[in-house]
Amino acid sequence: MSDTAVRSRKSSVHKLPVTGTLRLKSPAEIWFKPALSVVVASAVPNLLLYSIDRLDLVMYTMAGSLCALYGHNLPYARRARTVVGVVLGMVAGLAVALFTASATDSTAVLIAVGAVLAAAQRTLCDATRIGPPGNVIFTFITSAALFAPQEPGQVPGHLALALAAGAFSWLVTVGPALGRREGPERRATARALDAAAACVADPGPRTRHAAAAAVQAAWQSLLAAGRPTPVRRELERLVVHAERALAGTSSDGGVGSADAGQLTAWAARTRARGPVPGPPPAPGTVEQLFGIDAERSGQRARRGRREARYRILRALAPGSPVPTTALRTLIGCALAGYVSSALGVGHPYWAIVTAASVYQPNLTLSWSRALQRTFGNLVGVVVFAAVIPVARLDPLALVLCVLFFNFAAEALITRNYWLGSVAVTPMALLIVEFAGAQPAGVLISDRALDTLVGAAVGLLAAIAVPNRRAGGRVERALAATGEARSRAEQLLADPSADPLALETARRRLTWTLVELRDASDIAAGEWWQRALPEEDMLAAEQAGHRTLAATAQRQGLITLPPANGAV
């Protein structure tokens, strides 16, 4: 890749989409798991508080209960550690918010602390790649707590409530392991098989990238699950079949050896509760599983605080998009809070939360999220206006309404973010009711104003703080892909090359190709970027997939026609 070729392109401003932003999608595969988990995690402490007539403490138990939303795509061993971190992070942020609220009633100070907390939470969530729902839940809890009346002597008890509810959330999220401990790995493997089937049925850059990403995610899930069990061994063999199908489509014209219908059938049986399908091992399976075992051993040796620190420091290093997003969050949340306060909103925490929710990997996605958030919240306040008379009939009715909207938010948000916001908004407003009834008209007008201010100011901050490192990430991804392909080709040219080294090189090349496409997708939606080196990226992807096909042939995974055998 020529540096001149890349740097000679001019900056470009991308059009912001409107059509399709509010279009509904199919629900996520496991939408019901976080929905049911958060209902169970919230119902028990809420009903206990109802039984002792202390519903005014619900906000603090809710901080721990919402931790049940995290980690549902992770294997249970990794999920247990992740949710512990989520609970501790939630309690730490809540502690800062409550001690600040007890120390000052200055709105300016509270907004500043809220913005700093939002930026720190965004940074940690991005650096650790914790996954959905990301930083917004943390920011929602800490921003609301900043504006809750507080005495210093009350803080330890409130934190204890949050920690106890968080511990119960941990039990709820890891409890299913008793019944189906390989469930997350089975789903990840099924997704890899489905993606490989789609790639076989319609080979192309997008389906190939989706299949490569799904296969990579399946391997990561199996590696994170811990020691292999008989079921996990069968799942590993199925992932090899998916990888074999993907390798076949990477050759010119394909090898025609993969059956999309068979892959889809295996995926369906893998998701089901019955035995995992056990097809004959694909050629090269022994070599691949040997490489997986070696990688698992290496991960076990590196596991611990050192690896976590390295991952976080790498995310904060120059060239990473994380610091830019954190700066956008800091500026946007602070300005949104101050503008909302200047317009007369007494507790402008919702403007801070709205601004924090706007920021996505690039400006185009942030624009779409701002539209979705605004539309969903405005519809949500109408829903709240219709529900509030019912919720005020009895404290138990209020508890049940909050649980209903908790479930609805998680059930709907995977269809489209705005649809989930329709349920989140009345839920958040009803939680305010636990501390005492307030005029519904004031709540509705403040929430609508905060939404408009937070979305507009947040988006302006995203425009004002461009992510100029997005193009640099593409260049680095191109360089990494070239280096990985060169290493793989060197090993291919050596008849005596170590099979384990070849397997490691193949996995490295697969990972760099996935990263290259992800980096280009993010940069493509960012403003003030020079045009991307599309031809260089296309050439790198084509060459990389040809090398992967040749590597798979060398390992015995596929058999290429003689004309396509050259790298």
Buried (B, 14 or more C-beta within 10 A) or exposed (E): BEEEEBEEBEEEEBEBEEEEBBEEEEEBBBBEBBBBBBBBBBBBBBBEBBEEEEBEBBBBBBBBBBBBBBBBBBBBBBBBBBBBBBBEBBBBBBBBBBBBBBEEEEBEBBBBBBBBBBBBBBBBBBBBEBEBBBBBBBBBBBBBBBBBEBEEEBBEEBBEBBBBBBBBBBEBBBEBBEEEBBBBBBBBBBBBBBBBBBBBBEBEEEBBBBBBBBBBBBBBBBBBBBEBEEBBBBBBBBBBBBBBBBBBBBBEEBBEBBBBEBBBBBBEBBBEEEEBBEEEBBBBBEBBBEBBBEBBEEEEEEEEEEEBEEEBEEBEEEEBBBBBBBBBBBBBBBBBBBBBBEBEBEBBBBBBBBBBBBBBBBBBBBBBBBBBBBBBBBBBBBBBBEBBEEBBEEBEBBBBBBBBBBBBBBBBBBBBBBBBBBBBBBBBBBBBBBBEEEEBEEBBBBBBBBBBBBBBBBBBBBBEBBBBBBBBBBBBBBBBBBEBBEBBBEBBEEEEBEBBBBBBBBBBBBBBBBBBBBBBBBBBBBBBBBBBBEEBBEEBBEBBBBBBBBBBBBBBBBEBEEEBEEB
